[in-house]
């Protein structure tokens, strides 16, 4: 039995001290020590704490203060320690998966079929197969598809899969994923995320009815080596996106600047946008879309790698008034920068006279 020195005033004092951690960080958590040091008359069990105080303590213990908040997925092994202490702790933890940001992690070597049958269905799933040093086994490939079919439970998907498996993944993801918030897909072509144009396999194309054609809760979306011609149309259903990164995509015959701008038009919450093309010359094709002018009011970071002509057409149709993180890498070719200069001039945080060098 775990015991703590206590008196009748300690619960209220500890409650206020720990509750402050949700906004004040580790500093307020030290109030616990101060309260305990002043109240050493009686010994009582820790069970006198109410459930909400336990939740604050558990939340503090599970958090990683060194990692970016949006990228943290609590490893299963951390919270499983808590649920094996006693029945009450188990009840508190399993009743609050959202408050504690808990996930059942499906990753390399995980016996997914057994794990999903052993824990409550209220626990959301995080599918994570991204370790470049690990190789997918046949069991891992089966586990990925098995977990993806639990569409109502999948909150996060982060997978790098080889070319042959990419078609199966693309097919199963035609279904709706109603609670999905994070999605990172990368096709690992010829064993590399940076394949040469000559040697790589033909990648599987994302189908038009991807995620059932709607992703209302999706906040972070990243594609790498993944052709998705209908991306602009899909973005119209993903209005809560905060981060969008499309990398190593085909420059020609895929998504025109006009189509890209049209898809971005509804993303008023978008804060980070990254577009990176394969290294080839942009050849504009006739477009039946009328050029439009849009503003991304929340965007603060814009990164681009590709042909200067594509960027010129893109920037001519878009304003990003709050951008203060701009990174542009051009392919080795003749560079056109008229629209870039105008964009810098009308963006307060990126006035041209603030730049003293380029490389």
Helices and strands as residue ranges (DSSP letters): E 3-6, H 10-19, H 21-24, H 26-29, H 31-38, E 42-45, G 46-48, H 51-62, G 69-71, H 76-83, H 87-94, E 104-106, H 112-118, E 125-129, H 138-148, E 154-162, H 163-172, E 182-188, G 210-213, E 220-224, H 231-235, E 243-249, H 257-264, E 272-277, E 294-295, E 301-306, H 308-315, E 318-319, E 325-330, H 338-346, G 348-350, G 352-354
